[in-house]
Amino acid sequence: QVQLVETGGGLVQAGGSLRLSCAASGRTFSSARMGWFRQAPGKERDFVAAISWSGGATDYADSVKGRFTISRDNAKNTVYLQMNSLKPEDTAVYYCATTGTPESSRWRERSNPTSYDYWGQGTQVTVSS
């Protein structure tokens, strides 16, 4: 089992920044892909960003490109999401997720929430206008 704990959420004004962290523990998979998703009230869980196990490949939802940056520190088993120029529509619960097998870690599945094997509890991000 893998445990994921997200931190860094909070309330920020539009145009501000936040940095989310997600620490993984337990039986982590060495080649795991990691991702961030978000879910606003009454909406589905949407893909935000993903990063390959080496950090050499990243991908973003169109709505956050140029504003958000995903990174990881494998020595710390931690993935980060730097969020700049935040907008009210970024308000949501943000979830960290990771894969646990070679099959689920295929890069082409990076935006598919069902391809992730483990999820954190989520952290609330609220952007006021």
ChimeraX commands (.cxc) that place a marker at each C-alpha (Angstrom):
marker #1 position 0.00,0.00,0.00 radius 0.5
marker #1 position 0.99,3.58,-0.67 radius 0.5
marker #1 position -0.11,6.54,1.39 radius 0.5
marker #1 position -0.29,10.04,-0.08 radius 0.5
marker #1 position -0.64,13.19,2.00 radius 0.5
marker #1 position -1.29,16.55,0.36 radius 0.5
marker #1 position -0.48,19.85,2.04 radius 0.5
marker #1 position -0.35,23.48,1.04 radius 0.5
marker #1 position -3.94,24.30,0.22 radius 0.5
marker #1 position -5.68,27.40,1.50 radius 0.5
marker #1 position -7.41,30.65,0.67 radius 0.5
marker #1 position -5.74,33.05,-1.73 radius 0.5
marker #1 position -6.81,36.09,-3.70 radius 0.5
marker #1 position -7.04,35.99,-7.47 radius 0.5
marker #1 position -3.63,36.48,-9.01 radius 0.5
marker #1 position -1.89,34.91,-6.04 radius 0.5
marker #1 position 0.14,31.74,-5.73 radius 0.5
marker #1 position 0.11,28.51,-3.78 radius 0.5
marker #1 position 2.40,25.51,-3.71 radius 0.5
marker #1 position 0.92,22.11,-3.05 radius 0.5
marker #1 position 3.01,19.20,-1.84 radius 0.5
marker #1 position 2.23,15.50,-1.86 radius 0.5
marker #1 position 4.35,13.14,0.18 radius 0.5
marker #1 position 4.26,9.44,-0.60 radius 0.5
marker #1 position 5.07,6.68,1.85 radius 0.5
marker #1 position 4.75,2.93,2.05 radius 0.5
marker #1 position 5.50,0.53,-0.79 radius 0.5
marker #1 position 6.02,3.11,-3.50 radius 0.5
marker #1 position 6.62,1.94,-7.05 radius 0.5
marker #1 position 9.99,3.05,-8.36 radius 0.5
marker #1 position 8.69,3.97,-11.82 radius 0.5
marker #1 position 5.44,5.52,-10.68 radius 0.5
marker #1 position 3.78,8.28,-12.61 radius 0.5
marker #1 position 2.28,10.97,-10.38 radius 0.5
marker #1 position -0.52,13.35,-11.08 radius 0.5
marker #1 position -2.70,16.09,-9.73 radius 0.5
marker #1 position -6.44,16.24,-10.21 radius 0.5
marker #1 position -9.08,18.62,-8.91 radius 0.5
marker #1 position -12.77,18.47,-8.19 radius 0.5
marker #1 position -15.07,21.42,-7.77 radius 0.5
marker #1 position -18.47,21.05,-6.06 radius 0.5
marker #1 position -20.95,19.27,-8.29 radius 0.5
marker #1 position -18.35,18.53,-10.95 radius 0.5
marker #1 position -16.27,15.58,-12.01 radius 0.5
marker #1 position -12.67,15.06,-10.98 radius 0.5
marker #1 position -10.53,16.71,-13.66 radius 0.5
marker #1 position -6.95,16.19,-14.71 radius 0.5
marker #1 position -4.59,19.03,-13.81 radius 0.5
marker #1 position -1.02,17.80,-14.36 radius 0.5
marker #1 position 1.14,14.69,-14.51 radius 0.5
marker #1 position 4.83,13.90,-14.28 radius 0.5
marker #1 position 6.79,10.82,-15.25 radius 0.5
marker #1 position 8.86,8.86,-12.76 radius 0.5
marker #1 position 12.08,10.59,-13.87 radius 0.5
marker #1 position 10.54,14.03,-14.06 radius 0.5
marker #1 position 11.56,14.22,-17.69 radius 0.5
marker #1 position 8.02,14.33,-19.00 radius 0.5
marker #1 position 5.18,16.54,-17.83 radius 0.5
marker #1 position 1.72,17.36,-19.09 radius 0.5
marker #1 position -0.93,19.89,-18.15 radius 0.5
marker #1 position -4.57,20.56,-18.70 radius 0.5
marker #1 position -5.09,23.43,-21.13 radius 0.5
marker #1 position -6.77,25.46,-18.41 radius 0.5
marker #1 position -3.59,25.59,-16.30 radius 0.5
marker #1 position -0.82,25.63,-18.91 radius 0.5
marker #1 position 1.59,28.48,-18.33 radius 0.5
marker #1 position 0.33,29.02,-14.77 radius 0.5
marker #1 position 0.95,25.71,-12.98 radius 0.5
marker #1 position 4.18,23.71,-12.74 radius 0.5
marker #1 position 4.48,20.12,-11.57 radius 0.5
marker #1 position 7.77,18.78,-10.24 radius 0.5
marker #1 position 8.99,15.91,-8.11 radius 0.5
marker #1 position 11.82,15.05,-5.75 radius 0.5
marker #1 position 12.25,11.29,-5.78 radius 0.5
marker #1 position 14.73,11.39,-2.91 radius 0.5
marker #1 position 11.89,12.78,-0.78 radius 0.5
marker #1 position 9.10,10.81,-2.48 radius 0.5
marker #1 position 7.33,14.11,-2.96 radius 0.5
marker #1 position 5.56,15.77,-5.86 radius 0.5
marker #1 position 4.78,19.47,-6.01 radius 0.5
marker #1 position 2.31,21.68,-7.82 radius 0.5
marker #1 position 3.29,25.33,-8.04 radius 0.5
marker #1 position 0.21,27.35,-8.88 radius 0.5
marker #1 position 0.62,30.94,-10.04 radius 0.5
marker #1 position -1.82,33.54,-11.35 radius 0.5
marker #1 position -4.64,31.76,-9.63 radius 0.5
marker #1 position -8.21,32.39,-10.78 radius 0.5
marker #1 position -11.52,31.88,-8.98 radius 0.5
marker #1 position -12.25,29.00,-11.34 radius 0.5
marker #1 position -9.24,27.16,-9.90 radius 0.5
marker #1 position -11.19,26.73,-6.68 radius 0.5
marker #1 position -11.51,23.02,-5.95 radius 0.5
marker #1 position -10.27,20.16,-3.84 radius 0.5
marker #1 position -6.91,19.11,-5.25 radius 0.5
marker #1 position -5.93,15.46,-5.16 radius 0.5
marker #1 position -2.56,13.83,-5.63 radius 0.5
marker #1 position -2.41,10.39,-7.20 radius 0.5
marker #1 position 0.17,7.82,-8.13 radius 0.5
marker #1 position 0.46,4.54,-9.98 radius 0.5
marker #1 position 1.56,1.22,-8.58 radius 0.5
marker #1 position 2.30,-1.05,-11.53 radius 0.5
marker #1 position 4.10,-0.86,-14.88 radius 0.5
marker #1 position 0.76,-1.23,-16.65 radius 0.5
marker #1 position -0.91,1.66,-14.90 radius 0.5
marker #1 position 2.19,3.83,-15.31 radius 0.5
marker #1 position 1.99,4.07,-19.11 radius 0.5
marker #1 position 2.40,7.70,-20.10 radius 0.5
marker #1 position -0.52,7.66,-22.53 radius 0.5
marker #1 position -2.87,7.11,-19.57 radius 0.5
marker #1 position -1.62,10.14,-17.66 radius 0.5
marker #1 position -4.86,12.15,-17.76 radius 0.5
marker #1 position -7.11,9.19,-17.01 radius 0.5
marker #1 position -8.03,9.13,-13.30 radius 0.5
marker #1 position -8.84,5.41,-13.43 radius 0.5
marker #1 position -5.21,4.66,-14.30 radius 0.5
marker #1 position -4.04,5.83,-10.88 radius 0.5
marker #1 position -3.89,3.27,-8.11 radius 0.5
marker #1 position -3.52,5.44,-5.03 radius 0.5
marker #1 position -5.03,8.76,-4.03 radius 0.5
marker #1 position -4.52,11.29,-1.29 radius 0.5
marker #1 position -7.29,12.73,0.83 radius 0.5
marker #1 position -7.28,16.05,-1.00 radius 0.5
marker #1 position -6.54,19.63,-0.02 radius 0.5
marker #1 position -8.89,22.56,-0.50 radius 0.5
marker #1 position -7.81,25.49,-2.66 radius 0.5
marker #1 position -10.08,28.54,-2.62 radius 0.5
marker #1 position -9.39,31.54,-4.82 radius 0.5
marker #1 position -11.36,34.67,-4.03 radius 0.5
marker #1 position -12.14,37.32,-6.62 radius 0.5
marker link #1:1,2 radius 0.2
marker link #1:2,3 radius 0.2
marker link #1:3,4 radius 0.2
marker link #1:4,5 radius 0.2
marker link #1:5,6 radius 0.2
marker link #1:6,7 radius 0.2
marker link #1:7,8 radius 0.2
marker link #1:8,9 radius 0.2
marker link #1:9,10 radius 0.2
marker link #1:10,11 radius 0.2
marker link #1:11,12 radius 0.2
marker link #1:12,13 radius 0.2
marker link #1:13,14 radius 0.2
marker link #1:14,15 radius 0.2
marker link #1:15,16 radius 0.2
marker link #1:16,17 radius 0.2
marker link #1:17,18 radius 0.2
marker link #1:18,19 radius 0.2
marker link #1:19,20 radius 0.2
marker link #1:20,21 radius 0.2
marker link #1:21,22 radius 0.2
marker link #1:22,23 radius 0.2
marker link #1:23,24 radius 0.2
marker link #1:24,25 radius 0.2
marker link #1:25,26 radius 0.2
marker link #1:26,27 radius 0.2
marker link #1:27,28 radius 0.2
marker link #1:28,29 radius 0.2
marker link #1:29,30 radius 0.2
marker link #1:30,31 radius 0.2
marker link #1:31,32 radius 0.2
marker link #1:32,33 radius 0.2
marker link #1:33,34 radius 0.2
marker link #1:34,35 radius 0.2
marker link #1:35,36 radius 0.2
marker link #1:36,37 radius 0.2
marker link #1:37,38 radius 0.2
marker link #1:38,39 radius 0.2
marker link #1:39,40 radius 0.2
marker link #1:40,41 radius 0.2
marker link #1:41,42 radius 0.2
marker link #1:42,43 radius 0.2
marker link #1:43,44 radius 0.2
marker link #1:44,45 radius 0.2
marker link #1:45,46 radius 0.2
marker link #1:46,47 radius 0.2
marker link #1:47,48 radius 0.2
marker link #1:48,49 radius 0.2
marker link #1:49,50 radius 0.2
marker link #1:50,51 radius 0.2
marker link #1:51,52 radius 0.2
marker link #1:52,53 radius 0.2
marker link #1:53,54 radius 0.2
marker link #1:54,55 radius 0.2
marker link #1:55,56 radius 0.2
marker link #1:56,57 radius 0.2
marker link #1:57,58 radius 0.2
marker link #1:58,59 radius 0.2
marker link #1:59,60 radius 0.2
marker link #1:60,61 radius 0.2
marker link #1:61,62 radius 0.2
marker link #1:62,63 radius 0.2
marker link #1:63,64 radius 0.2
marker link #1:64,65 radius 0.2
marker link #1:65,66 radius 0.2
marker link #1:66,67 radius 0.2
marker link #1:67,68 radius 0.2
marker link #1:68,69 radius 0.2
marker link #1:69,70 radius 0.2
marker link #1:70,71 radius 0.2
marker link #1:71,72 radius 0.2
marker link #1:72,73 radius 0.2
marker link #1:73,74 radius 0.2
marker link #1:74,75 radius 0.2
marker link #1:75,76 radius 0.2
marker link #1:76,77 radius 0.2
marker link #1:77,78 radius 0.2
marker link #1:78,79 radius 0.2
marker link #1:79,80 radius 0.2
marker link #1:80,81 radius 0.2
marker link #1:81,82 radius 0.2
marker link #1:82,83 radius 0.2
marker link #1:83,84 radius 0.2
marker link #1:84,85 radius 0.2
marker link #1:85,86 radius 0.2
marker link #1:86,87 radius 0.2
marker link #1:87,88 radius 0.2
marker link #1:88,89 radius 0.2
marker link #1:89,90 radius 0.2
marker link #1:90,91 radius 0.2
marker link #1:91,92 radius 0.2
marker link #1:92,93 radius 0.2
marker link #1:93,94 radius 0.2
marker link #1:94,95 radius 0.2
marker link #1:95,96 radius 0.2
marker link #1:96,97 radius 0.2
marker link #1:97,98 radius 0.2
marker link #1:98,99 radius 0.2
marker link #1:99,100 radius 0.2
marker link #1:100,101 radius 0.2
marker link #1:101,102 radius 0.2
marker link #1:102,103 radius 0.2
marker link #1:103,104 radius 0.2
marker link #1:104,105 radius 0.2
marker link #1:105,106 radius 0.2
marker link #1:106,107 radius 0.2
marker link #1:107,108 radius 0.2
marker link #1:108,109 radius 0.2
marker link #1:109,110 radius 0.2
marker link #1:110,111 radius 0.2
marker link #1:111,112 radius 0.2
marker link #1:112,113 radius 0.2
marker link #1:113,114 radius 0.2
marker link #1:114,115 radius 0.2
marker link #1:115,116 radius 0.2
marker link #1:116,117 radius 0.2
marker link #1:117,118 radius 0.2
marker link #1:118,119 radius 0.2
marker link #1:119,120 radius 0.2
marker link #1:120,121 radius 0.2
marker link #1:121,122 radius 0.2
marker link #1:122,123 radius 0.2
marker link #1:123,124 radius 0.2
marker link #1:124,125 radius 0.2
marker link #1:125,126 radius 0.2
marker link #1:126,127 radius 0.2
marker link #1:127,128 radius 0.2
marker link #1:128,129 radius 0.2
view
